[in-house]
Amino acid sequence: MIFSAIKRLKTIFEPNPPEATNYHLHLSGARLASKVQLRQLSVLKHRTTAVVAIRMLLYLIFTLTCWSYVGGWVMALWLAFNVMHTLASMKSADDFFNEPSMDKRFHYWKNRTLQMILVSGLSIGFAGFYFMVPDNVIVEMILLAMIVGVTFGSVPLYAIWLPALWIFVPATLLPTILKLVLIYQPSLFIALFWTLILFLIIFYFGVRLNKIYLQGIYRSFEREFLMEQLIFQRQKADYIREASEMAISARTRFFAAANHDLRQPLQAMGIFISILQGQADQQAKPLIDNLSKACNTVATLVDQILIISKLDSKTMKIRPTEVSIRSMFSELANEFTPMAEHKGLTFEVRAEPLMIVTDGLLFERVLRNLIGNAVRYTEHGGILLRAKKTKKNTLVVTVSDSGCGITKEDQAKLFQAYYRGGAGHKSREGFGLGLSIVDKICKLLNIELKLISKVGKGSIFRLEMAIETSVDTTEVQPPVQPNRIFSLEDVNVLLIEDDPLIRESLATLLEGWGAKVRRAEYFDAELAAQLIEEAPVDIIFSDFNLGPSRLTGLQSIFRIRSVLGRKIPAIISTATSRDAIMAQYEEETEGLDFADSAVNLMELPLIVQKPVTPTEINRIIHREIEKK
């Protein structure tokens, strides 16, 4: 019974914290109580200086007002004591906030603070008991006003920390009440009754204020906790972002190296296989054809993995240019017509004379992947590639086939990487990357991609894009020329390649087509002098990376044009990314006035990514010579 009453009183005078919050759940009860008391003590110390200064002012007013009535050495000592105590309280507050190890010395400061509060209260209580003069209304009124004012005025301060309030209030009021009882001698019941009422009122408001203060303290803890969590999450996000950027950077460097190191030998293999195909007898020809297919399969896989890695790492840059739809479709027809005819299919192209603004290389890759799939999965009928301008000023390109069609289940997953579907597994060709690349490039170029397919009837891939620049032209549809090999008789080719294997294989290939080839490992002053004195140059065919501390292929082409004083057609066949070449081109041409005719010497060469087939090499050299 007694213990339950004590427990009840404890809950009244030491209220529990407010409802649990996220912050509270992270701290044990003892640790939370310790932090709360430290914060209470800190607030109390912070406000002590102003409060004791105001008290000292009241003591001075009381002393000056009542000196003539009760003055003497006792009042002088009392005033001096309060001055010293006031200064000690201010010094104690400064020492508290300068304490380097507050957690370890908290109990010391807690006890010291309670002692100073007790001494302060007893000092006021002493004044109320000793300076109370019987039958002197002026002194009684002034003294009571000072004591009541100091006591009630201190309630908001000490209510922050209830132990301070429990010590201060009795120390100030009990001596004064005792003196009033001795002077006026009321009945004991009345004296105790009004004393109890006074203390209950003070303690009630003190407890209520304490609850408000505790609410504020816990809310401040929660804000601090949330701020710490916010900072932590932000730091975590920054760390993850930096780690991701580092991973992307490392991945980009890896694939940049792989881009070069894998494409180079594939280029050499393709050229040597092409040379072997021209020299092989009937017995060896099937083996070489199979070897060529295997090489092309590896080259396709390498190319798809590298391009999809760049798309996933967001490192691929868009370089919009004006693109002729008819010219692009003609190139695609030249490439895919022989493949379609070999399977007994028709390949038809219909294109309006339009010019669009987009990244031509990426857009052509989209169409090449779609047409390649159409040829691969169509067994009878044909493929139609069509481009048409709509009334909404958009370009709609469709790739239609009469193949096996795609089921609803496969359509839902068709654009996922490495997903091949039923038809893909049956054909045993492809790697499930082509349509994933198509989807990612379409999103990059803001092209709306749709698929319409019916099993057993065929499929239509529909591409729709805005036409930023649309010009009706009078160009004539270039004739479709299947994979024929053009003669390069009497064409003087300057071949610059630092890899001896590729250099010799390319030279053999070009000479087989009738070209006159001058070989060079890199550009220097000696080569420049030879070009001026000895041989004409009709076209330059160069790699981009020509070894450390050497001019790149792009820089070499610009120097050769400058030395010979004319714009020479040039092709850069490289395993280096197009972005790296364009970055150097922008650096080389920075600040040039492209209105000047002399700047033609700095015209960007045709960039071809390795591995490139011998047929493509023949076609692009012939095309560049024809432009000349």
C-alpha positions in Angstrom: 0.0 0.0 0.0 2.7 2.4 1.0 4.9 1.4 -1.9 2.1 1.9 -4.4 1.4 5.3 -3.0 5.0 6.3 -3.3 5.0 4.9 -6.9 1.9 7.0 -7.7 3.5 10.1 -6.2 6.6 9.5 -8.3 4.6 9.3 -11.5 3.0 12.6 -10.6 6.1 14.5 -9.7 8.4 12.8 -12.3 6.1 12.4 -15.4 6.9 9.8 -18.0 8.1 10.8 -21.5 5.5 11.3 -24.2 4.3 8.6 -26.6 7.1 6.6 -28.2 8.7 8.0 -31.3 11.2 6.6 -33.8 13.9 8.2 -31.8 12.9 6.7 -28.5 12.9 3.2 -30.0 16.6 3.5 -30.7 17.6 4.2 -27.1 17.3 2.1 -23.9 15.4 3.6 -20.9 18.5 4.4 -18.9 20.3 6.0 -21.8 17.2 8.0 -22.7 16.7 9.2 -19.2 20.4 10.2 -19.0 20.2 12.2 -22.2 16.9 13.9 -21.1 18.5 15.0 -17.7 21.6 16.3 -19.5 19.4 18.3 -21.8 17.3 19.6 -18.9 20.4 20.6 -17.0 21.8 22.3 -20.1 18.6 24.4 -20.5 18.6 25.3 -16.8 22.2 26.4 -16.9 21.6 28.4 -20.1 18.8 30.4 -18.4 20.4 30.7 -15.0 22.6 33.7 -15.8 19.6 36.0 -16.7 17.5 34.7 -13.8 20.2 35.3 -11.1 21.0 38.7 -12.5 17.3 39.7 -12.1 17.2 38.3 -8.6 20.3 40.3 -7.7 18.5 43.4 -9.0 15.5 42.7 -6.7 17.9 42.1 -3.7 19.4 45.6 -4.4 16.0 47.2 -4.6 14.9 45.5 -1.3 18.1 46.5 0.4 17.9 50.2 -0.6 14.2 50.4 0.2 14.4 48.7 3.6 17.9 49.7 4.8 16.5 52.4 7.1 14.2 49.9 8.8 16.3 46.8 9.2 19.7 47.8 7.9 22.9 46.7 9.6 25.9 44.4 9.3 23.6 41.4 8.9 21.9 42.9 5.8 25.3 44.0 4.5 26.7 40.5 4.8 23.5 39.0 3.3 23.8 41.3 0.3 27.5 40.6 -0.1 26.8 36.9 0.1 24.2 37.1 -2.7 26.5 39.1 -4.9 29.2 36.4 -4.5 26.6 33.6 -5.1 25.3 35.4 -8.2 28.9 35.6 -9.6 29.5 32.0 -8.7 26.3 30.9 -10.5 27.4 32.7 -13.6 30.8 31.2 -13.4 29.4 27.8 -12.9 27.2 28.1 -16.0 30.3 29.0 -18.1 32.3 26.1 -16.6 29.4 23.7 -17.4 29.3 24.6 -21.1 33.1 24.5 -21.3 33.2 21.0 -19.8 35.0 18.7 -22.3 33.7 15.4 -20.8 30.2 16.1 -19.7 29.0 12.5 -20.0 31.5 11.3 -17.5 31.1 14.3 -15.1 27.3 14.6 -15.3 26.6 13.4 -11.7 29.1 16.0 -10.4 27.4 18.9 -12.2 24.0 17.5 -11.2 24.9 17.5 -7.5 26.7 20.9 -7.7 23.7 22.5 -9.4 21.3 21.2 -6.8 23.6 22.5 -4.0 23.8 26.0 -5.5 20.0 26.0 -6.0 19.5 25.0 -2.4 21.9 27.7 -1.2 20.1 30.3 -3.3 16.7 29.2 -1.9 18.0 29.3 1.7 19.4 32.8 1.1 15.9 34.1 0.2 14.3 32.1 3.0 16.8 33.6 5.5 15.7 37.1 4.3 12.1 36.2 4.8 12.7 34.9 8.3 15.3 37.4 9.6 14.3 40.7 8.0 10.6 40.3 8.7 9.9 43.2 11.2 6.7 42.8 13.3 4.2 45.7 13.0 6.1 47.2 10.0 3.8 46.9 7.1 6.2 48.5 4.6 8.9 46.0 5.3 6.5 43.1 5.3 4.9 44.1 2.1 8.2 44.7 0.3 9.8 41.5 1.6 6.7 39.4 0.8 6.6 40.9 -2.7 10.3 40.1 -3.3 10.0 36.5 -1.9 6.7 35.7 -3.8 8.1 37.3 -7.0 11.4 35.4 -6.8 9.6 32.1 -5.9 6.9 32.2 -8.5 9.2 33.8 -11.1 11.6 30.9 -10.6 9.0 28.2 -11.2 9.3 28.4 -15.1 13.1 28.1 -14.7 13.2 25.2 -12.3 10.2 23.4 -13.8 12.6 22.4 -16.5 14.2 20.0 -14.0 11.8 19.0 -11.2 14.4 18.1 -8.6 15.5 21.8 -8.7 11.9 22.9 -8.1 11.4 20.5 -5.2 14.5 21.9 -3.5 14.1 25.6 -4.3 10.5 26.3 -3.4 10.5 24.8 0.2 13.8 26.5 0.9 12.4 29.9 0.0 8.8 29.7 1.4 9.0 27.6 4.5 11.2 30.0 6.6 9.0 33.0 5.6 5.8 31.1 6.4 7.3 30.0 9.8 8.1 33.7 10.6 4.6 34.8 9.7 3.1 32.0 11.9 5.3 33.2 14.8 4.3 36.8 14.3 0.5 36.4 13.8 0.1 33.1 15.6 -2.8 31.6 13.5 -4.2 28.2 14.4 -2.0 25.3 13.3 -4.7 23.9 11.1 -5.2 27.1 9.1 -1.4 27.6 8.8 -0.9 24.0 7.5 -3.9 24.2 5.2 -2.8 27.4 3.4 0.8 26.2 3.3 -0.3 23.0 1.7 -2.6 24.8 -0.8 0.3 27.1 -1.8 2.7 24.3 -2.3 0.2 22.2 -4.3 -0.5 25.2 -6.6 3.2 25.8 -7.2 4.0 22.1 -7.7 0.9 21.5 -10.0 1.9 24.3 -12.4 5.5 23.1 -12.1 4.6 19.6 -13.1 2.5 20.9 -16.0 5.3 23.1 -17.2 7.7 20.2 -16.9 5.5 18.1 -19.2 5.5 20.8 -21.8 9.3 21.1 -21.5 9.7 17.4 -21.8 7.5 17.4 -24.9 9.8 20.0 -26.4 13.0 18.1 -25.4 11.7 14.8 -26.9 10.6 16.6 -30.0 14.0 18.2 -30.3 15.6 14.7 -29.9 13.4 13.4 -32.6 14.2 16.2 -35.0 17.9 15.7 -34.3 17.5 12.0 -34.9 15.6 12.5 -38.1 18.2 15.0 -39.2 21.0 12.5 -38.4 19.1 9.9 -40.4 18.6 12.3 -43.2 22.3 13.1 -43.3 23.1 9.5 -43.0 20.8 8.5 -45.8 22.2 11.4 -47.9 25.7 10.3 -47.2 24.7 6.7 -48.0 23.1 7.9 -51.3 26.2 9.9 -52.1 28.4 6.9 -51.4 26.2 4.6 -53.5 26.2 7.2 -56.3 30.0 7.6 -56.1 30.4 3.8 -56.0 28.0 3.5 -59.0 29.9 6.1 -60.9 33.2 4.4 -60.2 31.7 1.1 -61.2 30.3 2.7 -64.4 33.6 4.3 -65.0 35.5 1.1 -64.5 33.0 -0.7 -66.6 33.3 1.9 -69.3 37.1 1.7 -69.3 36.9 -2.1 -69.4 34.5 -2.1 -72.4 36.5 0.6 -74.1 39.6 -1.7 -73.8 37.5 -4.7 -74.8 36.1 -2.7 -77.7 39.5 -2.3 -79.1 41.2 -5.5 -78.1 38.3 -7.7 -79.4 37.5 -5.9 -82.6 41.1 -5.7 -83.8 41.7 -9.5 -84.1 38.1 -10.0 -85.4 38.9 -7.5 -88.2 42.1 -9.4 -89.1 40.3 -12.8 -89.0 37.5 -11.5 -91.3 40.0 -10.2 -93.9 42.1 -13.3 -93.9 39.0 -15.5 -94.2 37.8 -13.3 -97.2 41.2 -13.8 -98.8 41.1 -17.5 -98.2 37.6 -17.7 -99.7 38.9 -16.2 -103.0 41.8 -18.7 -103.1 40.2 -21.9 -101.8 39.5 -24.9 -103.9 36.1 -26.7 -103.9 37.2 -29.1 -101.2 38.2 -26.4 -98.7 35.5 -23.9 -99.6 32.8 -25.4 -97.2 35.2 -25.4 -94.3 36.1 -21.8 -94.9 32.5 -20.8 -95.3 31.7 -22.4 -91.9 34.8 -20.6 -90.5 33.4 -17.3 -91.9 30.0 -17.9 -90.3 31.6 -18.6 -87.0 33.7 -15.5 -87.2 30.7 -13.4 -88.1 28.7 -14.9 -85.2 31.5 -14.0 -82.7 31.8 -10.5 -84.3 28.0 -10.0 -83.9 28.0 -11.1 -80.3 30.9 -8.9 -79.4 29.3 -5.9 -81.1 25.9 -6.5 -79.4 27.5 -6.9 -75.9 29.6 -3.8 -76.3 26.7 -1.6 -77.6 24.2 -2.9 -74.9 26.8 -2.2 -72.2 27.2 1.4 -73.3 23.4 1.8 -73.4 23.0 0.4 -69.9 25.8 2.5 -68.5 24.3 5.7 -70.0 27.6 6.6 -71.7 26.3 6.6 -75.2 26.0 10.0 -76.7 23.5 11.1 -79.4 25.0 13.0 -82.3 22.0 14.2 -84.5 22.7 14.9 -88.2 20.6 15.3 -91.3 19.9 11.8 -92.6 18.5 10.9 -96.1 16.0 8.2 -95.7 16.4 7.0 -99.3 20.1 6.8 -99.0 20.0 4.9 -95.8 17.3 2.5 -97.2 19.5 2.0 -100.3 22.4 0.9 -98.2 20.2 -1.5 -96.2 18.9 -2.9 -99.5 22.4 -3.5 -100.8 23.2 -5.3 -97.6 20.1 -7.5 -97.0 18.9 -8.2 -100.6 21.5 -11.0 -101.2 20.7 -12.5 -97.8 16.9 -12.5 -98.6 17.4 -13.9 -102.1 19.6 -16.7 -100.7 16.6 -17.9 -98.7 14.2 -17.4 -101.6 12.7 -14.3 -100.1 11.9 -10.9 -101.6 13.2 -7.7 -100.0 11.2 -4.6 -101.0 12.0 -1.0 -100.1 9.6 2.0 -100.2 10.7 5.4 -99.1 9.5 8.9 -99.6 12.3 11.5 -100.4 12.7 12.7 -96.8 15.5 14.2 -94.7 15.3 13.7 -91.0 17.4 14.9 -88.1 18.5 12.0 -85.8 21.6 10.0 -85.0 22.0 8.2 -88.3 24.3 5.4 -87.0 22.0 4.5 -84.1 18.8 4.7 -86.3 20.5 2.5 -88.9 21.4 0.0 -86.3 17.8 -0.2 -85.2 16.7 -0.9 -88.7 19.5 -3.4 -89.4 18.6 -5.4 -86.3 14.9 -5.5 -87.2 15.6 -6.4 -90.9 18.1 -9.1 -89.8 15.6 -10.7 -87.5 12.9 -10.6 -90.3 15.2 -12.3 -92.7 16.3 -14.9 -90.1 12.8 -15.9 -89.0 11.0 -15.7 -92.4 10.9 -18.9 -94.4 8.7 -17.9 -97.3 7.2 -14.7 -98.7 9.2 -11.5 -98.2 10.2 -8.4 -96.1 9.0 -4.9 -96.7 10.9 -1.8 -95.4 8.7 1.3 -95.7 9.0 4.9 -94.6 6.2 7.4 -94.8 5.4 10.9 -93.6 2.2 11.3 -91.7 -0.2 14.2 -91.4 1.1 14.8 -87.8 4.5 15.6 -89.3 6.0 12.4 -88.0 8.0 9.7 -89.8 6.6 6.2 -89.6 9.0 3.4 -90.6 7.7 -0.2 -90.7 9.6 -3.5 -91.1 7.1 -6.1 -92.1 7.6 -9.8 -92.7 5.6 -12.9 -93.6 7.3 -15.1 -91.0 6.1 -17.3 -88.3 4.7 -14.5 -86.1 5.2 -14.0 -82.3 2.9 -15.3 -79.6 1.3 -13.0 -77.0 3.5 -14.6 -74.3 6.7 -13.9 -76.2 5.6 -10.4 -77.1 5.5 -9.5 -73.4 9.2 -10.5 -72.9 10.5 -9.9 -76.4 12.5 -6.8 -75.6 14.3 -8.2 -72.5 18.0 -8.9 -72.9 18.9 -12.5 -73.7 15.2 -13.5 -74.3 14.8 -15.4 -77.6 11.3 -16.8 -77.6 10.0 -19.9 -79.3 11.1 -18.9 -82.8 14.5 -17.9 -81.6 15.2 -21.3 -80.0 14.1 -23.1 -83.1 16.4 -21.1 -85.4 19.4 -21.6 -83.1 20.6 -18.2 -84.3 21.0 -15.0 -82.4 21.6 -14.3 -78.7 18.5 -12.5 -77.6 20.2 -9.1 -77.6 19.1 -7.5 -80.9 15.6 -6.4 -79.9 16.8 -5.3 -76.5 19.2 -3.0 -78.2 16.4 -1.8 -80.5 14.2 -1.0 -77.5 17.0 0.9 -75.7 18.1 2.9 -78.7 14.4 3.8 -79.5 14.0 5.2 -76.0 17.3 7.1 -76.4 16.2 8.7 -79.7 12.6 9.3 -78.6 11.2 6.8 -81.1 7.9 5.2 -80.4 8.3 1.4 -81.0 5.2 -0.8 -81.5 4.9 -4.5 -82.4 1.9 -6.0 -84.3 2.2 -9.8 -84.9 -0.1 -12.7 -85.6 1.1 -16.3 -85.3 1.5 -17.9 -88.7 0.9 -14.6 -90.5 4.0 -12.5 -89.8 5.1 -9.4 -87.8 5.2 -5.6 -88.2 7.6 -3.5 -86.2 6.4 0.1 -86.4 8.8 3.1 -85.5 7.3 6.6 -85.2 9.4 9.7 -84.6 9.0 13.5 -84.9 10.5 15.1 -88.0 12.5 18.1 -86.8 13.6 18.9 -90.3 11.6 17.7 -93.3 12.6 18.6 -96.8 11.1 17.3 -100.0 14.0 16.4 -102.3 14.4 15.6 -105.9 16.9 12.8 -105.3 16.4 9.7 -107.3 16.1 6.4 -105.5 19.6 4.9 -105.8 19.5 1.6 -107.6 19.8 -1.5 -105.4 23.2 -3.2 -106.0 23.5 -6.5 -104.2 26.8 -7.5 -102.6 28.9 -6.9 -105.7 32.6 -6.2 -105.5 33.7 -3.0 -107.2 36.9 -2.8 -109.0 39.5 -0.4 -107.5 41.7 -0.4 -110.5 44.3 2.4 -110.4 43.0 3.8 -107.1 45.9 5.0 -105.0 45.2 4.1 -101.4 47.3 5.4 -98.5 46.9 2.7 -95.8 47.9 3.8 -92.2 47.7 1.0 -89.6 50.1 0.3 -86.7 49.1 -3.4 -86.4 51.2 -5.3 -88.9 48.8 -8.2 -89.1 45.8 -6.0 -90.0 48.0 -3.8 -92.2 49.2 -6.6 -94.4 45.8 -8.3 -94.6 44.1 -5.1 -95.7 46.9 -4.3 -98.2 46.5 -7.8 -99.7 42.7 -7.4 -99.8 42.9 -3.9 -101.5 45.5 -5.1 -104.0 43.3 -8.0 -104.9 40.7 -5.5 -106.0 43.3 -3.7 -108.2 44.2 -0.8 -105.9 47.7 0.6 -105.5 48.5 0.6 -101.8 51.1 2.6 -100.0 51.6 1.2 -96.5 52.5 3.3 -93.4 52.6 2.5 -89.7 52.0 6.1 -88.7 52.4 9.7 -90.0 55.7 11.5 -89.7 57.8 14.0 -91.6 59.4 11.3 -93.7 56.0 10.1 -94.9 54.9 13.7 -95.6 58.0 14.2 -97.8 57.4 11.0 -99.7 53.8 12.0 -100.4 54.8 15.3 -101.8 57.6 14.0 -104.0 56.5 10.5 -105.1 53.0 9.2 -105.1 49.5 10.6 -105.5 46.8 9.8 -103.0 43.2 9.2 -104.0 41.9 8.0 -100.6 43.2 7.5 -97.1 42.3 4.4 -95.1 43.5 4.7 -91.6 43.2 3.3 -88.1 42.5 5.8 -85.2 45.0 4.6 -82.6 48.4 4.5 -84.2 50.4 3.8 -81.0 51.5 5.8 -78.0 53.1 9.2 -78.6 52.0 9.1 -82.2 49.4 11.2 -84.0 46.0 9.6 -84.2 44.5 8.6 -87.5 42.3 11.7 -87.4 45.2 14.0 -86.8 47.2 12.2 -89.5 44.5 12.7 -92.1 44.3 16.5 -91.3 48.1 16.8 -91.6 48.2 14.9 -94.9 45.4 17.1 -96.4 47.3 20.2 -95.2 50.6 19.0 -96.7 49.0 18.1 -100.1 46.8 21.2 -100.0 43.5 19.5 -101.0 40.6 17.6 -99.4 41.3 13.9 -99.8 38.5 11.4 -99.1 39.3 9.6 -95.9 38.0 6.6 -93.9 38.8 5.8 -90.3 38.3 2.1 -89.6 38.7 1.7 -85.9 37.8 -0.2 -82.8 37.8 3.0 -80.8 34.4 4.4 -79.8 32.9 7.1 -82.1 32.5 9.3 -79.1 36.3 9.4 -78.5 36.9 10.3 -82.1 34.3 13.0 -82.1 35.8 14.5 -78.9 39.1 14.8 -80.6 37.5 16.2 -83.8 35.8 18.9 -81.7 39.1 19.7 -80.1 41.0 19.9 -83.4 38.4 22.1 -85.0 37.7 24.4 -82.0 37.5 28.0 -83.0 37.5 27.4 -86.8 35.3 29.4 -89.0 33.5 26.8 -91.1 32.4 29.4 -93.6 36.1 29.5 -94.8 36.7 27.2 -97.8 40.1 26.2 -96.4 38.3 24.5 -93.5 37.3 21.8 -95.9 40.6 20.2 -95.2 39.2 19.6 -91.6 36.1 17.8 -92.8 35.3 14.8 -90.7 36.4 11.5 -92.3 33.9 8.6 -92.6 34.1 6.6 -89.4 33.6 2.8 -89.7 33.6 0.6 -86.6 35.6 -2.6 -86.7 35.0 -5.4 -87.4 33.9 -4.5 -90.9 33.5 -7.1 -93.6 35.6 -7.0 -96.8 32.4 -6.3 -98.8 31.6 -3.3 -96.7 35.2 -2.0 -97.1 35.0 -2.4 -100.8 31.6 -0.6 -101.0 32.6 2.4 -98.7 35.9 3.0 -100.6 34.1 2.9 -103.9 31.4 5.2 -102.6 33.9 7.7 -101.3 35.9 7.7 -104.5 32.6 8.2 -106.5 31.8 11.3 -104.3 35.1 12.8 -105.3 
